Amino acid sequence: MRRQMHNDIQELRGNIRVFVRTRPFLPGDKQTDESPIDVTPDGESLTILDRRSGSPLDFNFDKVFPPSAGQEVVFDEVSDFIQSALDGYHVCLFSYGQTGSGKTHTMQGCGNGPMRGIIPRSVSKVLDQARAMNKQKWNFTLSASFLEIYNENLKDLLTSMQQSNEKSTSNSNNGSKKLSIKRNREGKSFVDGLTQIPIDVGDSHLGMQQLETLMGVASRSRSVASTKMNSQSSRSHSVFMLHLNGYNEDSGAIVNGNLNLCDLAGSERLDRSGAGADAQRLKETQSINKSLSCLGDVFNALATGASHVPYRNSKLTYLLQDCLSGDGKALMFVNLSPTTASSGESVCSLRFAKRVNQVELGKATKHIQYSAKGQR
């Protein structure tokens, strides 16, 4: 009951919800001592030992997952949030944290079994719910897009599918065109020229096969490189977009929802990542850190009620402006490494998350209208 009341208050205030997940130790970690992170039994707070002061620091969030929490447990906590996209809301969930903290595992996971991440589970959830709502005369169409932001340039990760799949749709006839963020007549942002791949709603198996195919294509197209922090470090932000359009035959109601699932590039210190030894890696790291800094500037402006919010200072914040400006719902996953060597970065991530959790966007806007049939 207390948890439900908390969620209801957050819904009214429009707070950006913050979930924290600490990954388990991996074979490559130096397990010389115990993890400096201790998650409380209530799953809403944690204590971390600050290496600089030697003192414990306490943090409280909407949900805190211990290293033992599996993918299914994590998704259960966000499933209702994801489902609100079917109700006509613009929903954004993004993972934040240092390189190697488990962001991509949380968002994408691997395979089609219990290790699946939030993206495939979200699509499966939406497909199941869309079919269930068909009994109430709702008909939905879904399409997916996948892009990355690399050195402040937008890249369509599904261009090859757009060129080979005659059923795909695009805002532009030229899949290789340089992408740009624009505003439509309603003032909402969209990416001009971005490929949209239809997802079959009627056949769950086929729909998930289509998702698996496009995620494979996107994964092979992403910009990754080896650093000291991670042998397969993502050098870009990736954004998976699910576009939902629904029509109710009885009421004439039309809903338009969007689900944006973002796997942000990891924040890195140059001395730990080794990026400074390579000119290209250095440029990438500087671009990543600047982009994440711009994200922080946006949250600081929102938290203080500033008259100007610098959304346009980076492609990432400009792209997500609708979800971060009171029009939509937002949830941030903070991923942490359990190692003592990473405790400094973990403290920085938690302090950032604390500021984000205090941002109030206001009640989200539900995007629904009625056709002539549905007018009273």
Secondary structure by P-SEA (a helix, b strand, c coil): caaaaaaaaaaaaccbbbbbbbbcccccccccccccccccccccccccccccccbbbbbbccbbbcccccaaaaaaaccccccccccccbbbbbbbbccccccccccccccccccccaaaaaaaaaaaaaaaacccbbbbbbbbbbbbbccccccccaaaaaaccccccccccccccccccccccccbbbbcbbbbbbbbcccaaaaaaaaaaaaaaaaaabbbbbcccccccccbbbbbbbbbbbbbccccbbbbbbbbbbbcccccccccccccccaaaaaaaaaaaaaaaaaaaaaaaaaaccccccccccaaaaaacccccccbbbbbbbbbbccccaaaaaaaaaaaaaaaaaccccbbbbbccccccccc
